Amino acid sequence: NISNKGGTLHVALYDEASWPNDEAKPIADAAVPVMLPWTVVTLKDLKPGIYGLKSYQDANRNGKFDQNWIGMPLERYGFSRDARPFLSEPGFDRTKFTLSDGANEIVIHLQ
C-alpha cells in the first residue's frame, strides 16, 4: 500500500525491551527511496531473536512521521504482522516475529 506520492520508506527493528520507548534506538533501521508497487528494505547482520518492525512512508521527505494536532497520522505507516493500532501503536505481542538465521522475509502493508 505504498502511496504514489513517493518519498522515503523508513523501517525500524526493535526488541521487546525497546518497543514501548519512543526515544529508544532501534536494533537496526533503514530509509530507502519508495519504489512502486513494492519497496524492498534489507537489514543485514541481525542476530536471531524475537523482534517487531515499525515503518512509515515519509512522503514529504522531512525525516519525521507527520501527525495532525491530535496525533492522527498524516502519512502511511505499518507494523510487522500487519498489526493495526487502536488509539495508539500496537503492543509488542501483536507485532512480534521470530527472526531465524539466514534470509527472512516480512511483508508489511501500510495503512
C-alpha positions in Angstrom: 0.0 0.0 0.0 2.8 2.4 -0.9 1.5 5.8 -1.8 2.3 7.2 -5.3 3.5 10.4 -3.5 7.0 8.9 -3.4 9.3 9.9 -0.6 11.3 7.6 1.7 10.3 4.4 3.4 11.6 4.2 7.0 11.8 0.8 8.8 13.0 0.2 12.4 13.5 -3.1 14.1 13.0 -3.3 17.9 13.2 -6.0 20.6 10.6 -6.2 23.3 12.6 -4.1 25.8 12.9 -1.1 23.4 9.5 -1.4 21.7 7.4 0.8 24.1 10.1 3.6 24.4 9.6 6.2 21.6 13.1 7.5 22.4 14.8 4.1 22.2 17.3 3.5 19.4 16.2 0.6 17.2 18.3 -2.6 16.9 18.5 -1.8 13.2 16.9 0.7 10.8 16.9 1.8 7.2 15.5 4.5 5.0 15.2 3.8 1.3 13.6 5.6 -1.7 10.0 4.5 -2.3 9.5 2.2 -5.3 6.1 1.3 -6.7 4.4 -1.1 -6.3 6.8 -2.7 -3.7 9.6 -1.2 -1.8 12.2 -3.7 -0.6 14.3 -2.9 2.5 17.2 -5.1 3.5 18.6 -5.2 7.1 21.8 -7.1 7.5 23.9 -8.7 10.2 21.0 -9.3 12.6 21.1 -11.8 15.4 18.3 -14.4 15.5 15.6 -13.5 18.1 12.2 -12.1 18.6 11.6 -8.6 17.1 8.9 -6.2 16.0 9.0 -3.8 13.0 7.7 -0.2 12.7 7.6 1.5 9.3 6.3 4.7 7.7 6.3 6.4 4.3 7.8 9.9 4.6 6.1 11.2 1.5 7.3 14.8 2.1 10.9 13.7 3.0 11.1 15.8 6.1 12.6 13.0 8.1 9.7 12.5 10.6 6.4 10.8 10.9 3.9 13.6 10.5 0.7 13.7 12.6 -2.0 16.2 13.0 -2.6 18.3 16.2 -4.4 15.4 17.9 -1.8 12.8 16.9 -3.6 11.2 14.0 -1.2 10.0 11.3 -0.8 12.1 8.1 1.5 9.6 6.4 1.2 5.9 5.8 2.6 3.5 8.4 2.7 -0.2 9.2 3.8 -2.8 11.7 5.1 -6.3 11.5 2.3 -8.9 11.3 0.2 -6.1 9.8 -0.9 -5.2 13.4 -3.4 -2.4 13.5 -3.3 0.3 16.1 -6.2 1.2 18.3 -5.8 4.7 19.8 -2.0 4.1 19.9 0.5 1.8 18.3 0.0 -1.9 18.8 1.9 -3.6 21.6 4.9 -5.8 21.0 2.9 -9.0 21.4 0.8 -8.1 18.4 3.8 -7.3 16.2 6.5 -9.8 17.3 8.0 -12.3 15.0 10.9 -14.8 15.1 14.0 -13.9 13.1 16.0 -17.0 12.2 19.5 -17.4 10.8 19.8 -16.7 7.1 17.4 -14.8 4.9 14.0 -13.9 6.3 11.2 -12.1 4.5 8.4 -10.0 6.1 5.7 -8.2 4.2 4.1 -5.1 5.7 1.0 -3.5 4.2 1.0 0.2 5.0 -2.2 1.7 6.4 
